[in-house]
Amino acid sequence: MYGDRESRRLAWCVAHLLRHAPDPVVSGVLARLDAATRRYLARDEYLPASVVTLLVRDGDGEDRRTVARNPHVLGRPLPGLPGPARYAARPPAPELARRLGPGPLAPDALVAALRAHGHRRPRVPLDVLALPHELDVDLLLREHAREPLPPGSVEALLLRADLPRTACLALLDTRALRTYGPAWHRPAVRAVRAGLLTPDEVVAHLAPAHRTLLLTAPHTRSGLRWTLPELAELRASVRRALHPARSTVPFLTDRLLRAAPGFPGTLPELVAAVTDGTGAAAPQAPAVPGLRRAAEALEPAPPWPSGGVDRELALASLAVPNAMGDLAEDIRWVRACLDRGVLTGAEVVRHKAPAAWALDEDHWLGSSYTPDRHDRPEAVLAARAEADQLLDAALGRNPETWWRAARLLPDFPGSLPELLATVTEGTDVGRG
């Protein structure tokens, strides 16, 4: 019984720690888990998108069955869309079948049908793929590179075509597309939501680069869009892509904003071009609406401290678990401080103890029964960004140091910077 409790607590801590880890670290930590902890992690926890994707892709059949039983994994099976079995049983629209013929559709005819539909939603392209057809992946990718398919058709291919990962990544490259409509973001969201790609892979392969930056802005339109946890993960992936240039390129954000509108490549390619000075050679293009706001949101300016004595009391109370008497009262106190501007999400992550509670917003912000789970998105995004910075600075890309932090986290009584200082053997991490 005691070992079972320890496995559950470790799974809870690993789930919160891996929200901030790059893909190689996620794979390395998952490989170090024992069978019981891995089962509890996959079955019971709120899993990051990267963990779900890597468990489904690289895990065994038991991992896939366990993830499928997890009630907290959003989008698998996909909400609002029938699964493959129901699509196989549902005949396509009669007029579509009459227009395209009994089939099977030849590869070029299939590409032409997909190109004619799917400019907003994947419904008709899904019906096209339900008809008998022959899919030539090489031809499909060549045609997509020449003139990108509509986003709804790409989304349908991700859902139904059982494409290899390289093909899924290639479909995110739309550098040959000159204009795009309101549904341009759907393939990237669907690829992550369906467990096909991780946020790191989306950031590394989506083109052109300015659309990667635009993806990090919250979408206000109804329909398929990022949830708050997914948006935080995507922003963390973008920050990791920008990290190599931050210490060497002054005014990085301004240079990216000047070069991004006319740059055709991916975000890592844009960062490399800006770093070596070739980014200025990108063709001039009109300013992209919303691009500056999206880029500046990745590194928001810290708010000016306010609150005086109340602020000092609030910071001191964060270091005391259940300082207000119980968890519910603690949550009400922190929420009130956030609403009054006395505290920020970043300060909660730095000062709250124990560190495991700081990483779990449920312990200082509460939760709701919605896909976003939290009703203070600014505080959550600021907290996640601060944790990303602290963990990346201390643990880097070494799975072994992340594993040491994960094993210490369940019983560590101090704050997150103190935990990281312990893991790194006394290095002063996250102070100041």
C-alpha angles and dihedrals in degrees: 000000000000092000090049090054092049091051091051093049092048090050090052092051094044091053092055095042096050091057085080100041130100119241098264090053092048091053092046095050093045089053090056096054120104119235096262095049092045090052094049091046094052096041108037113023136083096254126206115240092248092055092050093048094048093045092051094042103039102021129088130255092276091057091051093048092048094049089049088058094051108109092198098060106102120218101013103128089024113249115236095012127088117245124245093272093054092046090051090052095045115081117225121254110293095230091052092051091049093049096047096038132232093299157165089209114225116237094255092046090050092053091048091051092049091048092053094056141035102063091140112005136019097232099102095038088053088055089050091053090049089064119085106275146156114233118204104190094193092052091046093053093045091052091046091051090050095047118355118239119243114276093247091056092048089050091051091050090052090051102043114013098073090223124184116256093254090057092048089053092048091053089062090063106094099155091130091060113100100188133021136191134224094283097059093110097055099088092055093047092046093048090056095038093051093051094246099117137016123234089251090057092047091052092047096051109027112108142231097040098226090064089057088057091046090053089066092064116090112256113228097190119103118251132049112002141137120291116225095260091048091049091051090051092049092051090050089053091050091050090052089052090051095043099088091061100042096084096042107036118065116215090012096170093053092048092049091050091052095048102034102074094062099030112106100194136080126285095260088051090050091050090050091049092050091047095053093040099250095108091087088063092067112116115266115255135174117275114273113235112243095010097113092047091050093048094047091048089064090065106024118189111254112256119249109260115251137169104069111207092006089058093051091049091049093051091048092050091055090065091059116073110230090002091168094051103265140021096260092054091046090054092049090050095050092045090052091050091050092049092050093048093243092121135025129208090250091056091051090056092048099046109026118106136242098039093225090061091049091057092047110071090196088074096056106018105029124225140253134210095256132102089255091049093196131069098203101069095169092055093046094049092047091049093048092048092051092048090048090054096046095046095044092049093049105032103027116183098319112119091202094062091047089051091051090051091049092052092049096045102077095061102024110120099194135077126282095263089051091051092051091047088054093049092049091047101251102328111151101246128181096353126142 
